[in-house]
Amino acid sequence: MHRRAFLAFLGLLAPSLRAAKGQGMMDKVDLGSPRMVDAELDRAAIERMIAQAGAGPLDLADKSLNRLDLSGLDLAGADLRWARLNGARLVGTRLTRANLALAWAIGADFSGAELAEADLFQAQLGRARLDRADLSRARLVANLDGASLVEAKLVAVRAGADMRNQSMGLIRASWRGALLERADLSRADLGRADLEHAKLREARLDGANLTGALLGGADLRGASVEGADFAGADLAGAVLVGLRGSPLGLDRARHLDRAFRG
């Protein structure tokens, strides 16, 4: 993407990121700064680092890798904490067990990427594309506002707020307006997550924890919800038409009377 066009894209996205509840990372961040837009390494340099690392984890912590094409690379277990991957292309990239905590990947393309067991705690993934990506068992208390996760594998994903720690409990996953159509969220922990206006048509939510989640305006038409726990979830304006299976806790959900049940 051309630098000027990319800057315009970040400018349009900034308001939605600032609105993300409990993230706080937008404070005093200049999205137009070189470290958030440019890259300090190229693909060839990273390929050399992979070859030199051998069996050891690759250290890319705090690196600016914005807009690079890293598709298909093996970055399994890589340290990408605080890395900037805004607008980067990581189609089919292997990131199994990679550490992407506090990373920036606004508008990045992770389509078909392998992110099983990766740590994406407080990562900024607004408008990112993760269609058909495998995020099974990943730690995903992150900002995914407006992201696309169509047919993504999110089995047993860890995106629930940690209520055992008061300060951590204030941090919640924000997936507002995310596209999760036909995604597999079986056994996912989404406790207290913000899924307002998310598109969950025909998604698999069997055994998922949705206690206290914000689902206002979410579209769950045709979703499979066998054993999914909705206790305390806010369902105002949610579309619950054609649900498959027997969910738990609907009688204890908030604003069920304001949901569309067909």
DOKETOR-773835 format. One line per field, with one value per atom (N, C-alpha, C): residue number from 0; atom name; x, y, z; residue in one letter. Coordinates in pm, whole numbers, plus 50000, padded with zeros to 5 digits. Example, Ala and Ser with C-alpha at 12.3 -4.5 7.8 and 13.67 -1.06 7.14 Angstrom:
2
seq <- 0:0:0:1:1:1;
atom <- N:CA:C:N:CA:C;
xx <- 51319:51230:51320:51285:51367:51290;
yy <- 49431:49550:49670:49775:49894:50003;
zz <- 50780:50780:50780:50708:50714:50787;
type <- A:A:A:S:S:S;
% end
This chain:
262
seq <- 0:0:0:1:1:1:2:2:2:3:3:3:4:4:4:5:5:5:6:6:6:7:7:7:8:8:8:9:9:9:10:10:10:11:11:11:12:12:12:13:13:13:14:14:14:15:15:15:16:16:16:17:17:17:18:18:18:19:19:19:20:20:20:21:21:21:22:22:22:23:23:23:24:24:24:25:25:25:26:26:26:27:27:27:28:28:28:29:29:29:30:30:30:31:31:31:32:32:32:33:33:33:34:34:34:35:35:35:36:36:36:37:37:37:38:38:38:39:39:39:40:40:40:41:41:41:42:42:42:43:43:43:44:44:44:45:45:45:46:46:46:47:47:47:48:48:48:49:49:49:50:50:50:51:51:51:52:52:52:53:53:53:54:54:54:55:55:55:56:56:56:57:57:57:58:58:58:59:59:59:60:60:60:61:61:61:62:62:62:63:63:63:64:64:64:65:65:65:66:66:66:67:67:67:68:68:68:69:69:69:70:70:70:71:71:71:72:72:72:73:73:73:74:74:74:75:75:75:76:76:76:77:77:77:78:78:78:79:79:79:80:80:80:81:81:81:82:82:82:83:83:83:84:84:84:85:85:85:86:86:86:87:87:87:88:88:88:89:89:89:90:90:90:91:91:91:92:92:92:93:93:93:94:94:94:95:95:95:96:96:96:97:97:97:98:98:98:99:99:99:100:100:100:101:101:101:102:102:102:103:103:103:104:104:104:105:105:105:106:106:106:107:107:107:108:108:108:109:109:109:110:110:110:111:111:111:112:112:112:113:113:113:114:114:114:115:115:115:116:116:116:117:117:117:118:118:118:119:119:119:120:120:120:121:121:121:122:122:122:123:123:123:124:124:124:125:125:125:126:126:126:127:127:127:128:128:128:129:129:129:130:130:130:131:131:131:132:132:132:133:133:133:134:134:134:135:135:135:136:136:136:137:137:137:138:138:138:139:139:139:140:140:140:141:141:141:142:142:142:143:143:143:144:144:144:145:145:145:146:146:146:147:147:147:148:148:148:149:149:149:150:150:150:151:151:151:152:152:152:153:153:153:154:154:154:155:155:155:156:156:156:157:157:157:158:158:158:159:159:159:160:160:160:161:161:161:162:162:162:163:163:163:164:164:164:165:165:165:166:166:166:167:167:167:168:168:168:169:169:169:170:170:170:171:171:171:172:172:172:173:173:173:174:174:174:175:175:175:176:176:176:177:177:177:178:178:178:179:179:179:180:180:180:181:181:181:182:182:182:183:183:183:184:184:184:185:185:185:186:186:186:187:187:187:188:188:188:189:189:189:190:190:190:191:191:191:192:192:192:193:193:193:194:194:194:195:195:195:196:196:196:197:197:197:198:198:198:199:199:199:200:200:200:201:201:201:202:202:202:203:203:203:204:204:204:205:205:205:206:206:206:207:207:207:208:208:208:209:209:209:210:210:210:211:211:211:212:212:212:213:213:213:214:214:214:215:215:215:216:216:216:217:217:217:218:218:218:219:219:219:220:220:220:221:221:221:222:222:222:223:223:223:224:224:224:225:225:225:226:226:226:227:227:227:228:228:228:229:229:229:230:230:230:231:231:231:232:232:232:233:233:233:234:234:234:235:235:235:236:236:236:237:237:237:238:238:238:239:239:239:240:240:240:241:241:241:242:242:242:243:243:243:244:244:244:245:245:245:246:246:246:247:247:247:248:248:248:249:249:249:250:250:250:251:251:251:252:252:252:253:253:253:254:254:254:255:255:255:256:256:256:257:257:257:258:258:258:259:259:259:260:260:260:261:261:261;
atom <- N:CA:C:N:CA:C:N:CA:C:N:CA:C:N:CA:C:N:CA:C:N:CA:C:N:CA:C:N:CA:C:N:CA:C:N:CA:C:N:CA:C:N:CA:C:N:CA:C:N:CA:C:N:CA:C:N:CA:C:N:CA:C:N:CA:C:N:CA:C:N:CA:C:N:CA:C:N:CA:C:N:CA:C:N:CA:C:N:CA:C:N:CA:C:N:CA:C:N:CA:C:N:CA:C:N:CA:C:N:CA:C:N:CA:C:N:CA:C:N:CA:C:N:CA:C:N:CA:C:N:CA:C:N:CA:C:N:CA:C:N:CA:C:N:CA:C:N:CA:C:N:CA:C:N:CA:C:N:CA:C:N:CA:C:N:CA:C:N:CA:C:N:CA:C:N:CA:C:N:CA:C:N:CA:C:N:CA:C:N:CA:C:N:CA:C:N:CA:C:N:CA:C:N:CA:C:N:CA:C:N:CA:C:N:CA:C:N:CA:C:N:CA:C:N:CA:C:N:CA:C:N:CA:C:N:CA:C:N:CA:C:N:CA:C:N:CA:C:N:CA:C:N:CA:C:N:CA:C:N:CA:C:N:CA:C:N:CA:C:N:CA:C:N:CA:C:N:CA:C:N:CA:C:N:CA:C:N:CA:C:N:CA:C:N:CA:C:N:CA:C:N:CA:C:N:CA:C:N:CA:C:N:CA:C:N:CA:C:N:CA:C:N:CA:C:N:CA:C:N:CA:C:N:CA:C:N:CA:C:N:CA:C:N:CA:C:N:CA:C:N:CA:C:N:CA:C:N:CA:C:N:CA:C:N:CA:C:N:CA:C:N:CA:C:N:CA:C:N:CA:C:N:CA:C:N:CA:C:N:CA:C:N:CA:C:N:CA:C:N:CA:C:N:CA:C:N:CA:C:N:CA:C:N:CA:C:N:CA:C:N:CA:C:N:CA:C:N:CA:C:N:CA:C:N:CA:C:N:CA:C:N:CA:C:N:CA:C:N:CA:C:N:CA:C:N:CA:C:N:CA:C:N:CA:C:N:CA:C:N:CA:C:N:CA:C:N:CA:C:N:CA:C:N:CA:C:N:CA:C:N:CA:C:N:CA:C:N:CA:C:N:CA:C:N:CA:C:N:CA:C:N:CA:C:N:CA:C:N:CA:C:N:CA:C:N:CA:C:N:CA:C:N:CA:C:N:CA:C:N:CA:C:N:CA:C:N:CA:C:N:CA:C:N:CA:C:N:CA:C:N:CA:C:N:CA:C:N:CA:C:N:CA:C:N:CA:C:N:CA:C:N:CA:C:N:CA:C:N:CA:C:N:CA:C:N:CA:C:N:CA:C:N:CA:C:N:CA:C:N:CA:C:N:CA:C:N:CA:C:N:CA:C:N:CA:C:N:CA:C:N:CA:C:N:CA:C:N:CA:C:N:CA:C:N:CA:C:N:CA:C:N:CA:C:N:CA:C:N:CA:C:N:CA:C:N:CA:C:N:CA:C:N:CA:C:N:CA:C:N:CA:C:N:CA:C:N:CA:C:N:CA:C:N:CA:C:N:CA:C:N:CA:C:N:CA:C:N:CA:C:N:CA:C:N:CA:C:N:CA:C:N:CA:C:N:CA:C:N:CA:C:N:CA:C:N:CA:C:N:CA:C:N:CA:C:N:CA:C:N:CA:C:N:CA:C:N:CA:C:N:CA:C:N:CA:C:N:CA:C:N:CA:C:N:CA:C:N:CA:C:N:CA:C:N:CA:C:N:CA:C:N:CA:C:N:CA:C:N:CA:C:N:CA:C:N:CA:C:N:CA:C:N:CA:C:N:CA:C:N:CA:C:N:CA:C:N:CA:C:N:CA:C:N:CA:C:N:CA:C:N:CA:C:N:CA:C:N:CA:C:N:CA:C:N:CA:C:N:CA:C:N:CA:C:N:CA:C:N:CA:C:N:CA:C:N:CA:C:N:CA:C:N:CA:C:N:CA:C:N:CA:C:N:CA:C:N:CA:C:N:CA:C:N:CA:C:N:CA:C:N:CA:C:N:CA:C;
xx <- 50085:50000:50088:50055:50131:50129:50242:50255:50145:50114:50011:49875:49844:49716:49708:49821:49823:49802:49863:49842:49696:49632:49490:49406:49444:49373:49384:49504:49523:49443:49438:49361:49213:49160:49019:48993:49091:49074:49092:49168:49202:49083:48971:48859:48805:48794:48740:48835:48966:49062:49057:49042:49033:48909:48805:48680:48685:48789:48798:48805:48715:48707:48824:48889:48989:49123:49145:49273:49377:49349:49436:49564:49589:49714:49715:49600:49595:49642:49652:49692:49833:49845:49973:50047:49976:50039:50018:50127:50121:50121:50004:49993:50065:50095:50162:50313:50367:50512:50580:50707:50777:50777:50787:50791:50659:50548:50418:50380:50460:50425:50532:50659:50769:50824:50920:50983:51133:51191:51336:51412:51339:51398:51319:51377:51301:51287:51210:51184:51315:51407:51532:51609:51609:51679:51616:51483:51415:51440:51445:51476:51616:51711:51846:51844:51765:51755:51697:51598:51538:51643:51722:51825:51931:51967:52071:52020:51890:51834:51832:51827:51822:51699:51720:51607:51560:51634:51597:51487:51418:51312:51369:51298:51341:51304:51398:51375:51344:51215:51170:51095:51123:51055:51083:50979:50988:51040:51028:51072:50958:50992:50894:50898:50790:50780:50657:50617:50495:50497:50387:50361:50453:50530:50613:50528:50574:50511:50590:50532:50596:50518:50442:50356:50438:50386:50444:50569:50619:50739:50710:50812:50799:50847:50753:50783:50729:50718:50667:50752:50686:50755:50830:50818:50894:50849:50944:50915:50882:50754:50707:50638:50675:50617:50647:50546:50555:50591:50596:50629:50521:50560:50464:50452:50333:50304:50187:50168:50054:50058:49948:49939:50025:50085:50173:50090:50153:50088:50153:50073:50121:50031:49996:49906:49975:49913:49968:50095:50129:50250:50232:50338:50333:50376:50281:50304:50261:50263:50224:50308:50241:50304:50389:50372:50445:50391:50478:50439:50417:50290:50252:50186:50217:50158:50195:50096:50113:50162:50148:50189:50082:50125:50036:50027:49908:49888:49759:49746:49627:49619:49508:49488:49579:49645:49733:49650:49709:49640:49703:49630:49673:49589:49533:49446:49520:49455:49511:49636:49670:49790:49768:49878:49874:49914:49816:49839:49797:49791:49750:49842:49782:49854:49940:49918:49992:49940:50025:49987:49967:49840:49807:49746:49793:49737:49755:49644:49638:49700:49702:49744:49637:49681:49590:49573:49456:49429:49305:49280:49166:49169:49056:49041:49137:49198:49286:49203:49266:49199:49261:49175:49218:49127:49075:48986:49058:48992:49043:49173:49211:49330:49300:49404:49390:49443:49350:49384:49347:49341:49301:49389:49324:49390:49478:49465:49543:49489:49576:49535:49499:49371:49322:49241:49289:49229:49290:49232:49292:49184:49228:49135:49122:49007:48976:48856:48839:48725:48728:48618:48608:48692:48754:48838:48751:48810:48739:48800:48717:48759:48664:48625:48532:48595:48522:48565:48696:48729:48850:48829:48937:48934:48977:48880:48904:48867:48892:48855:48933:48859:48918:49005:48975:49051:49030:49133:49130:49114:48989:48960:48875:48867:48788:48867:48797:48862:48903:49020:49071:49016:48908:48842:48908:49010:49081:49175:49210:49297:49220:49197:49111:49160:49291:49340:49329:49358:49347:49201:49113:48971:48910:48976:48927:48962:49051:49091:49006:48933:48848:48877:48848:48860:48755:48795:48703:48697:48584:48564:48442:48426:48307:48302:48187:48167:48251:48314:48398:48313:48368:48301:48348:48256:48289:48196:48152:48059:48125:48056:48101:48232:48270:48390:48362:48465:48451:48503:48409:48441:48404:48408:48374:48465:48403:48474:48556:48527:48600:48561:48658:48630:48617:48493:48462:48395:48425:48363:48391:48285:48290:48349:48364:48416:48313:48361:48274:48258:48140:48109:47990:47974:47861:47866:47753:47735:47827:47881:47961:47870:47922:47846:47888:47799:47828:47733:47691:47599:47662:47589:47629:47763:47801:47923:47898:48002:47994:48037:47943:47969:47943:47948:47918:48015:47958:48039:48115:48086:48158:48111:48201:48169:48143:48017:47977:47920:47954:47899:47944:47848:47879:47925:47919:47964:47866:47918:47834:47802:47676:47632:47522:47515:47414:47426:47317:47316:47391:47443:47517:47420:47470:47388:47433:47348:47379:47287:47234:47142:47206:47139:47185:47306:47347:47465:47435:47537:47526:47569:47480:47505:47484:47507:47488:47582:47519:47595:47666:47646:47706:47640:47717:47665:47649:47523:47491:47456:47480:47442:47505:47421:47471:47509:47498:47532:47426:47467:47374:47332:47203:47152:47059:47066:46978:47002:46899:46910:46980:47021:47088:46987:47034:46949:46975:46874:46889:46799:46781:46691:46762:46693:46744:46862:46874:46983:46970:47084:47086:47148:47080:47130:47062:47099:47038:47141:47130:47226:47194:47288:47271:47257:47189:47188:47110:47031:46955:46856:46803:46707:46774:46906:46979:47055:47029:47091:47018:47087:47026:46961:46846:46775:46737:46710:46665:46533:46453:46324:46341:46462:46488:46565:46585:46652:46550:46594:46507:46521:46411:46419:46341:46262:46190:46080;
yy <- 49881:50000:50124:50223:50348:50415:50477:50535:50636:50724:50826:50762:50662:50593:50519:50463:50391:50486:50603:50703:50745:50760:50795:50685:50559:50445:50446:50469:50474:50588:50700:50813:50783:50709:50671:50570:50487:50382:50431:50536:50582:50603:50667:50686:50557:50452:50326:50261:50279:50224:50300:50430:50508:50470:50425:50388:50251:50173:50037:50044:49972:49975:49900:49961:49895:49872:49923:49897:50000:50129:50233:50255:50176:50186:50303:50363:50472:50604:50611:50734:50775:50895:50954:50875:50792:50717:50794:50821:50889:50782:50752:50648:50684:50812:50854:50861:50824:50829:50721:50740:50639:50500:50492:50360:50286:50357:50294:50272:50326:50321:50251:50273:50221:50090:50031:49907:49928:49874:49886:49766:49660:49543:49510:49431:49382:49231:49171:49027:48947:48989:48915:48911:49023:49027:48932:48925:48835:48690:48661:48525:48484:48578:48547:48523:48600:48581:48445:48402:48270:48161:48174:48074:48070:48186:48194:48150:48166:48130:47980:47903:47758:47715:47638:47588:47688:47797:47894:47988:48053:48148:48273:48328:48449:48571:48663:48782:48900:48935:49052:49149:49142:49228:49375:49456:49601:49644:49557:49593:49655:49749:49805:49724:49653:49565:49601:49725:49772:49750:49699:49683:49581:49504:49400:49283:49212:49088:48973:48915:48805:48677:48672:48556:48427:48322:48189:48163:48262:48240:48157:48091:48014:48100:48161:48246:48183:48052:47981:48014:48050:48080:48211:48292:48417:48515:48595:48702:48827:48862:48980:49078:49073:49167:49311:49395:49538:49561:49458:49477:49557:49629:49703:49632:49578:49503:49567:49695:49763:49748:49699:49683:49572:49491:49383:49269:49190:49075:48948:48869:48746:48629:48622:48519:48382:48290:48157:48150:48256:48258:48169:48097:48009:48089:48113:48190:48112:47981:47897:47931:47955:47987:48115:48197:48325:48419:48509:48607:48741:48778:48904:48998:48980:49065:49211:49298:49442:49481:49390:49421:49506:49577:49657:49592:49554:49491:49544:49676:49740:49713:49658:49634:49527:49447:49341:49225:49148:49035:48904:48834:48706:48591:48609:48506:48372:48269:48136:48115:48211:48200:48100:48042:47948:48024:48049:48125:48046:47914:47832:47857:47879:47899:48025:48114:48241:48332:48422:48519:48654:48699:48828:48922:48911:48992:49141:49213:49357:49396:49303:49338:49424:49512:49600:49545:49484:49417:49476:49602:49666:49653:49610:49593:49490:49409:49305:49195:49119:49006:48877:48793:48664:48553:48570:48469:48335:48230:48092:48073:48168:48152:48057:47988:47897:47967:48005:48072:47985:47856:47766:47786:47800:47811:47936:48029:48153:48241:48323:48425:48549:48585:48685:48795:48839:48957:49076:49106:49202:49290:49391:49476:49423:49365:49312:49385:49511:49587:49592:49551:49556:49455:49362:49261:49156:49087:48981:48846:48759:48627:48521:48540:48448:48309:48210:48070:48049:48139:48122:48011:47947:47842:47904:47919:47985:47891:47763:47663:47688:47695:47712:47837:47939:48063:48128:48194:48256:48407:48452:48594:48651:48580:48626:48718:48811:48901:48822:48856:48789:48861:48806:48870:48837:48751:48721:48835:48916:49030:49155:49245:49360:49444:49472:49556:49484:49352:49276:49258:49251:49233:49351:49466:49584:49579:49489:49475:49365:49399:49301:49297:49184:49171:49260:49333:49419:49374:49312:49258:49323:49452:49523:49522:49480:49480:49379:49286:49187:49090:49042:48943:48804:48726:48594:48488:48513:48421:48284:48180:48040:48013:48100:48076:47969:47894:47789:47840:47877:47928:47827:47700:47597:47608:47606:47610:47738:47840:47966:48036:48098:48180:48324:48373:48509:48585:48545:48609:48758:48837:48983:49049:48974:49032:49126:49226:49320:49273:49218:49167:49243:49367:49445:49456:49426:49433:49338:49238:49136:49049:48998:48912:48767:48691:48554:48456:48487:48399:48262:48158:48019:47987:48066:48037:47921:47851:47744:47801:47804:47854:47746:47620:47510:47512:47514:47511:47639:47747:47873:47943:48016:48097:48239:48282:48417:48493:48450:48514:48660:48749:48890:48957:48885:48944:49050:49145:49248:49204:49168:49117:49204:49328:49418:49433:49406:49421:49313:49212:49105:49017:48963:48879:48734:48653:48513:48420:48465:48382:48250:48140:48009:47959:48028:47987:47861:47777:47658:47694:47677:47726:47616:47493:47383:47402:47418:47433:47566:47662:47795:47867:47934:47998:48148:48196:48337:48411:48354:48417:48556:48656:48792:48864:48798:48864:48968:49076:49180:49148:49117:49074:49177:49301:49404:49418:49395:49410:49296:49193:49078:48998:48941:48859:48713:48647:48510:48415:48442:48363:48237:48124:47999:47940:47969:47912:47760:47692:47545:47499:47403:47351:47417:47373:47422:47502:47635:47718:47717:47763:47776:47923:47951:48084:48189:48153:48256:48326:48251:48309:48410:48408:48503:48607:48609:48711:48843:48952:49085:49124:49188:49244:49139:49017:48914:48955:49031:49076:49175:49229:49325:49261:49129:49057:49014:48989:48941:48789:48718:48573:48500:48570:48507:48414;
zz <- 50000:50000:50000:49918:49912:50049:50087:50220:50250:50154:50177:50197:50115:50129:50263:50305:50431:50548:50542:50647:50654:50538:50536:50599:50570:50628:50780:50833:50978:51039:50969:51019:51032:50936:50941:51053:51082:51181:51323:51343:51477:51570:51526:51618:51674:51593:51644:51743:51722:51817:51948:51942:52066:52145:52075:52143:52206:52177:52232:52383:52450:52595:52657:52754:52835:52767:52648:52583:52627:52606:52656:52577:52474:52400:52302:52274:52178:52237:52371:52435:52390:52337:52300:52191:52114:52005:51875:51806:51677:51567:51512:51412:51281:51263:51141:51153:51269:51288:51207:51168:51088:51150:51283:51347:51334:51307:51292:51146:51054:50912:50828:50861:50779:50837:50768:50812:50825:50932:50952:50897:50858:50796:50670:50580:50467:50478:50387:50394:50388:50301:50286:50419:50491:50619:50720:50719:50811:50773:50644:50599:50645:50641:50690:50841:50913:51058:51092:51014:51035:51015:50909:50879:50988:51042:51145:51282:51306:51436:51458:51350:51363:51440:51547:51626:51731:51749:51851:51805:51900:51863:51800:51706:51636:51719:51737:51817:51725:51718:51642:51733:51861:51958:51928:51932:51917:51780:51680:51546:51465:51378:51284:51156:51129:51012:50930:50938:50875:50725:50672:50528:50460:50536:50475:50430:50328:50286:50349:50454:50527:50507:50400:50372:50362:50425:50411:50493:50566:50645:50770:50822:50945:51062:51133:51248:51375:51376:51493:51615:51725:51849:51851:51746:51738:51846:51893:51989:51910:51904:51832:51926:52053:52149:52107:52112:52078:51931:51850:51708:51637:51532:51451:51317:51292:51169:51095:51114:51052:50900:50844:50700:50643:50728:50680:50621:50537:50474:50530:50601:50664:50625:50498:50448:50457:50530:50544:50628:50697:50780:50903:50940:51056:51179:51270:51391:51514:51505:51617:51740:51853:51981:51977:51876:51871:51978:52024:52125:52057:52040:51977:52077:52205:52308:52282:52290:52273:52133:52038:51900:51831:51728:51645:51508:51468:51337:51274:51275:51220:51070:51026:50884:50825:50909:50860:50805:50714:50653:50701:50791:50846:50786:50671:50612:50607:50661:50656:50741:50825:50908:51022:51069:51181:51308:51395:51518:51641:51630:51744:51863:51980:52106:52106:52013:52013:52123:52169:52273:52205:52199:52138:52242:52366:52473:52443:52441:52413:52278:52185:52048:51982:51893:51820:51679:51653:51526:51457:51482:51419:51268:51210:51064:51005:51088:51035:50970:50880:50814:50866:50925:50978:50928:50808:50751:50741:50789:50784:50861:50943:51027:51141:51190:51303:51428:51517:51642:51762:51742:51850:51973:52087:52218:52231:52138:52146:52258:52314:52411:52331:52333:52239:52309:52424:52488:52415:52300:52206:52146:52070:51997:51855:51826:51693:51633:51670:51620:51467:51406:51260:51187:51259:51194:51125:51028:50956:50996:51055:51097:51040:50916:50851:50844:50893:50892:50968:51059:51140:51243:51281:51383:51515:51605:51733:51848:51830:51930:52059:52171:52304:52314:52233:52240:52377:52427:52561:52546:52547:52527:52640:52752:52864:52955:53020:53115:53239:53294:53413:53535:53591:53704:53837:53837:53961:53997:53901:53921:53882:53977:53951:53834:53829:53719:53586:53584:53461:53422:53523:53496:53423:53430:53360:53211:53174:53034:52970:52867:52802:52652:52592:52447:52381:52279:52206:52061:52024:51889:51826:51850:51803:51650:51596:51453:51377:51448:51380:51300:51189:51104:51147:51205:51256:51195:51075:51011:50988:51030:51017:51089:51181:51261:51365:51401:51501:51635:51723:51856:51964:51931:52027:52150:52268:52396:52416:52339:52353:52483:52549:52666:52621:52617:52575:52689:52812:52927:52931:52936:52944:52818:52711:52587:52524:52451:52382:52237:52208:52074:52015:52055:52005:51853:51789:51643:51567:51634:51565:51480:51368:51279:51306:51369:51410:51341:51220:51149:51127:51165:51145:51212:51312:51387:51483:51521:51620:51754:51849:51983:52087:52046:52138:52255:52377:52497:52526:52453:52475:52602:52665:52782:52735:52740:52701:52819:52940:53059:53066:53085:53096:52968:52856:52729:52680:52603:52542:52400:52377:52247:52187:52231:52178:52028:51956:51811:51736:51807:51739:51659:51548:51460:51477:51544:51570:51492:51381:51305:51265:51298:51260:51335:51442:51518:51598:51617:51699:51841:51937:52074:52178:52142:52237:52357:52475:52599:52616:52526:52541:52658:52743:52863:52840:52840:52817:52946:53061:53186:53198:53225:53243:53116:53000:52874:52838:52776:52732:52590:52570:52440:52376:52419:52363:52213:52134:51990:51919:51994:51930:51848:51737:51651:51686:51745:51794:51716:51589:51504:51455:51467:51412:51487:51616:51695:51698:51691:51694:51825:51889:52016:52134:52252:52377:52457:52457:52531:52681:52761:52904:52941:53051:53109:53035:52932:52862:52954:53050:53144:53237:53243:53328:53246:53116:53031:53049:53023:53034:52902:52912:52798:52693:52739:52646:52580:52653:52599:52484:52469:52361:52246:52253:52145:52040:51920:51812:51807:51841:51854:51747:51668:51557:51601;
type <- M:M:M:H:H:H:R:R:R:R:R:R:A:A:A:F:F:F:L:L:L:A:A:A:F:F:F:L:L:L:G:G:G:L:L:L:L:L:L:A:A:A:P:P:P:S:S:S:L:L:L:R:R:R:A:A:A:A:A:A:K:K:K:G:G:G:Q:Q:Q:G:G:G:M:M:M:M:M:M:D:D:D:K:K:K:V:V:V:D:D:D:L:L:L:G:G:G:S:S:S:P:P:P:R:R:R:M:M:M:V:V:V:D:D:D:A:A:A:E:E:E:L:L:L:D:D:D:R:R:R:A:A:A:A:A:A:I:I:I:E:E:E:R:R:R:M:M:M:I:I:I:A:A:A:Q:Q:Q:A:A:A:G:G:G:A:A:A:G:G:G:P:P:P:L:L:L:D:D:D:L:L:L:A:A:A:D:D:D:K:K:K:S:S:S:L:L:L:N:N:N:R:R:R:L:L:L:D:D:D:L:L:L:S:S:S:G:G:G:L:L:L:D:D:D:L:L:L:A:A:A:G:G:G:A:A:A:D:D:D:L:L:L:R:R:R:W:W:W:A:A:A:R:R:R:L:L:L:N:N:N:G:G:G:A:A:A:R:R:R:L:L:L:V:V:V:G:G:G:T:T:T:R:R:R:L:L:L:T:T:T:R:R:R:A:A:A:N:N:N:L:L:L:A:A:A:L:L:L:A:A:A:W:W:W:A:A:A:I:I:I:G:G:G:A:A:A:D:D:D:F:F:F:S:S:S:G:G:G:A:A:A:E:E:E:L:L:L:A:A:A:E:E:E:A:A:A:D:D:D:L:L:L:F:F:F:Q:Q:Q:A:A:A:Q:Q:Q:L:L:L:G:G:G:R:R:R:A:A:A:R:R:R:L:L:L:D:D:D:R:R:R:A:A:A:D:D:D:L:L:L:S:S:S:R:R:R:A:A:A:R:R:R:L:L:L:V:V:V:A:A:A:N:N:N:L:L:L:D:D:D:G:G:G:A:A:A:S:S:S:L:L:L:V:V:V:E:E:E:A:A:A:K:K:K:L:L:L:V:V:V:A:A:A:V:V:V:R:R:R:A:A:A:G:G:G:A:A:A:D:D:D:M:M:M:R:R:R:N:N:N:Q:Q:Q:S:S:S:M:M:M:G:G:G:L:L:L:I:I:I:R:R:R:A:A:A:S:S:S:W:W:W:R:R:R:G:G:G:A:A:A:L:L:L:L:L:L:E:E:E:R:R:R:A:A:A:D:D:D:L:L:L:S:S:S:R:R:R:A:A:A:D:D:D:L:L:L:G:G:G:R:R:R:A:A:A:D:D:D:L:L:L:E:E:E:H:H:H:A:A:A:K:K:K:L:L:L:R:R:R:E:E:E:A:A:A:R:R:R:L:L:L:D:D:D:G:G:G:A:A:A:N:N:N:L:L:L:T:T:T:G:G:G:A:A:A:L:L:L:L:L:L:G:G:G:G:G:G:A:A:A:D:D:D:L:L:L:R:R:R:G:G:G:A:A:A:S:S:S:V:V:V:E:E:E:G:G:G:A:A:A:D:D:D:F:F:F:A:A:A:G:G:G:A:A:A:D:D:D:L:L:L:A:A:A:G:G:G:A:A:A:V:V:V:L:L:L:V:V:V:G:G:G:L:L:L:R:R:R:G:G:G:S:S:S:P:P:P:L:L:L:G:G:G:L:L:L:D:D:D:R:R:R:A:A:A:R:R:R:H:H:H:L:L:L:D:D:D:R:R:R:A:A:A:F:F:F:R:R:R:G:G:G;
% end
